[in-house]
Amino acid sequence: MQYLIHLAILFAIYGILGISLNLVVGYTGLLSVTHAAFYGIGAYATAILLTSFGVNFFISVIVALIISAVIAILIGLILSKFDDDYYALASFGFNIIIFSVFLNWQELTRGPLGIPGIGKPSFGISNFQFLISNNLEFLILALVFLALIYFISRFIVNSSFGRILKAIREDEKAIQIFGYNTLYYKLAIFVISAVMASVAGSLFASYITFIDPSSFWLMESIFILAIVILGGLSNLKGSLLGALFLILLPEALRFVGMPNDIAAQMRQVIYGVILILLMLYRPQGLAGEYKL
């Protein structure tokens, strides 16, 4: 049972990451590979505030949101000057920069040693404090955050703001003719997406109770992008489906009978082949409404 709860918590965390990135990639058509950076900013902000300052988890989430928003504005202003492949390359570079900060600013992040002993969430007033002490309670919290972000995202994409994002994706120059400042819309959705990713980072840090830079390397951004593309671009439910698929698939392959000396390598090969076949024969993803 604990194993299933663990998988469900990971699904909730990666569901948040998939939904938030889909707002940028699927609905706006901007190929960003810097999402793990904001995921990491949320995780490190929460880890540092909980371990060094004894701040309440929910306050640390708010602080992480603010930090992520500020950094996203600075990065987004630069990224908004690029288009298409150059946007992806620039976002790639920013992910490396943020990772390097995590790795080398040892006075703050402890570098490759990581930050252990991160506390669990608690809430209440005065002497009545409720501590989330087991995985089932943490799962409920993670699902609440997932539901909140899902409904906020659905509100965004169904609003006039969301319709403009889709217009930018289809033909940015055409929407500019009608007087829309596309720079503002691209920056706004990039910041919103980054803030949502930081929430997933805060949850991850508190759940695992230990973080280090390796969790937020470029490959993590690619994995999150794979969730979006596999589940379906421009479809929020597709992001949840992609997260579920990519969380469960490696676990399912553990139960396939293979020789112990090659089991790990063969699982990775099968995992890769399935993804390639899906991209060849279903490029818009499992539930997608748009393809890159």
Secondary structure, DSSP 8 states (H G I E B T S, - for coil): -HHHHHHHHHHHHHHHHHHHHHHHHTTT------HHHHHHHHHHHHHHHHHHS---HHHHHHHHHHHHHHHHHHHHHHHTT--HHHHHHHHHHHHHHHHHHHHH-HHHH-GGG-B------EEEETTEEEE--SHHHHHHHHHHHHHHHHHHHHHHHHSHHHHHHHHHHHHHHHHHHTT--HHHHHHHHHHHHHHHHHHHHHHHHHHHS-B-GGGGSHHHHHHHHHHHHHH-BT-HHHHHHHHHHHHHHHHHHTTS---TTTHHHHHHHHHHHHHHHHHHH-TT-SS-SB--
